[in-house]
Amino acid sequence: MVLLDRPLYTPRLRLEPVTPALAQAARAGQRAFADSIGADAPSEWCAANLGLVARSISNAWGPLPAPTRAIAVHRDEGAVIGDVRFEPSLRAAREFEIGYSIARARRRQGYAVEAAGAVIDWLFEEAVADTILAGCDARNLASVRTLRRLGFWLDSTPGTSFWWVLTPELRSALRA
């Protein structure tokens, strides 16, 4: 598996990959995490996400590779605003699943599209992904809009979850 081993930059964000040291800092708590990442880590975001960051680098996944996570830091403000997670799919080689989370106070400002878009571009360009999948609750209209803005197409609708698919061709068509 190709690991994100360097920060990705967008106009507003620095996407910092979770390393073993950063995961260890997350285990130690909000202050240690903020010091390690070099940014303010808001309590609301930490309460919901530090445990996930701490488990991002772990042998607890057994034979499955641990998900990779990048922390979104606002470049001008020096504050954590969310994260993007990706991991290899179990269905096919060179297929990944992606997810994202943006702090409640930072939603509806385009950060999810910006952060996930940078990771998606990295997955297609450097990890040589063929397909990226994303799932969301059918009632989560904000995520539906985000996935559409990223170029995803609805793939299936089992129950209350929608599954979306993105290929390099769909991503390129979005930019054309």
C-alpha positions in Angstrom: 0.0 0.0 0.0 1.2 3.5 -0.8 1.3 5.7 2.3 0.9 9.4 2.3 4.3 10.4 3.7 4.2 14.1 3.2 1.8 17.0 3.7 -0.5 18.0 0.9 -1.3 21.7 0.4 -4.4 23.4 -1.0 -5.0 27.2 -1.1 -6.4 27.2 2.5 -5.3 23.9 4.0 -2.3 21.8 5.0 -3.2 18.1 5.1 -0.9 16.5 7.5 -0.6 12.7 7.3 -1.0 10.8 10.6 2.3 9.3 11.5 3.1 6.9 14.4 4.3 10.0 16.4 1.1 11.9 15.7 -1.0 8.9 16.6 0.9 8.6 19.8 0.4 12.3 20.6 -3.3 11.8 20.0 -3.3 9.0 22.5 -1.7 11.5 25.0 -4.6 14.0 24.6 -5.6 17.3 23.0 -2.6 19.4 24.2 0.0 16.8 23.1 -1.7 16.4 19.7 -1.9 20.2 19.2 1.8 20.5 20.0 2.8 17.6 17.7 0.8 18.9 14.7 1.8 22.5 15.3 -1.8 23.9 15.3 -4.7 24.7 17.6 -6.8 21.6 18.1 -10.4 22.6 19.0 -12.1 20.7 21.8 -15.1 19.9 19.7 -13.1 18.3 17.0 -10.8 16.5 19.5 -13.7 15.0 21.4 -15.1 13.4 18.3 -11.9 12.5 16.5 -8.8 12.1 18.6 -9.6 8.4 19.3 -9.8 7.7 15.6 -6.5 9.5 15.0 -4.9 7.5 17.7 -6.0 4.3 16.1 -5.0 5.3 12.6 -1.6 3.7 13.1 -2.2 0.4 14.7 -1.6 -3.4 14.5 -5.2 -3.8 15.8 -6.4 -4.1 12.2 -4.8 -7.6 11.9 -4.0 -8.6 8.3 -5.9 -5.5 7.0 -3.9 -2.3 6.5 -4.7 0.5 8.9 -6.6 3.3 7.4 -4.6 6.3 6.5 -5.7 9.7 7.7 -4.7 13.2 6.9 -5.5 16.0 9.4 -6.8 19.3 7.7 -5.1 22.3 9.2 -6.2 25.8 8.2 -3.0 27.4 6.9 -3.8 31.0 7.8 -5.4 30.3 11.2 -3.2 27.4 12.3 -6.2 25.4 13.5 -7.4 21.8 12.9 -10.6 21.9 10.9 -11.2 18.3 10.0 -9.7 15.2 8.5 -9.8 12.8 5.5 -9.5 9.1 5.8 -8.7 6.6 3.1 -8.0 2.9 3.0 -7.7 0.1 0.4 -10.9 -1.5 -0.5 -11.4 -5.2 0.1 -13.1 -5.6 -3.2 -10.3 -4.9 -5.7 -6.7 -3.9 -6.0 -6.1 -0.2 -6.6 -9.5 0.6 -5.2 -9.8 2.8 -2.2 -12.6 4.0 0.2 -12.5 7.6 1.4 -14.3 9.5 4.1 -14.0 13.0 5.6 -15.1 14.9 8.7 -15.2 18.6 9.1 -15.6 20.4 12.5 -19.2 21.6 12.8 -18.2 25.3 13.0 -16.3 24.9 9.7 -19.0 23.2 7.6 -20.6 24.8 4.5 -17.4 26.6 3.6 -16.0 24.2 1.0 -13.4 22.6 3.3 -14.6 19.0 2.7 -14.4 19.4 -1.1 -11.0 21.1 -0.8 -9.5 18.5 1.6 -11.0 15.4 0.1 -10.2 16.7 -3.4 -6.5 17.0 -2.5 -6.4 13.4 -1.2 -8.4 12.1 -4.2 -5.9 13.8 -6.6 -3.0 12.2 -4.6 -4.7 8.8 -4.8 -5.1 8.9 -8.5 -1.7 10.5 -9.3 0.6 8.9 -6.8 -1.1 5.9 -5.3 -2.3 5.0 -8.9 -5.9 4.3 -7.8 -8.3 3.0 -10.4 -11.4 3.7 -8.4 -12.4 5.5 -5.2 -15.6 4.6 -3.3 -17.4 6.7 -0.7 -20.5 5.9 1.3 -22.9 8.2 3.0 -26.3 8.1 4.7 -29.1 8.8 2.2 -30.4 11.5 4.5 -27.0 13.3 4.6 -27.7 15.9 1.9 -24.5 17.8 2.7 -22.4 14.7 2.0 -24.4 14.0 -1.2 -23.7 17.5 -2.4 -20.0 17.2 -1.4 -19.6 13.9 -3.3 -21.2 15.3 -6.4 -18.9 18.4 -6.3 -15.9 16.0 -6.1 -17.2 14.2 -9.3 -18.5 11.0 -7.7 -21.4 9.1 -9.3 -24.0 7.2 -7.4 -23.2 3.5 -7.7 -25.8 1.8 -5.5 -28.4 2.5 -2.9 -28.6 -0.4 -0.5 -31.0 0.5 2.3 -30.3 3.9 3.9 -26.8 4.2 2.6 -25.7 5.5 -0.8 -22.4 4.2 -2.3 -20.6 6.5 -4.7 -17.8 5.8 -7.2 -15.1 8.0 -8.7 -12.7 7.1 -11.5 -9.9 9.3 -13.0 -12.1 9.8 -16.0 -15.0 11.1 -14.0 -12.6 13.4 -12.0 -11.1 14.7 -15.3 -14.6 15.3 -16.8 -15.4 17.4 -13.7 -12.5 19.7 -14.5 -13.1 20.0 -18.2 
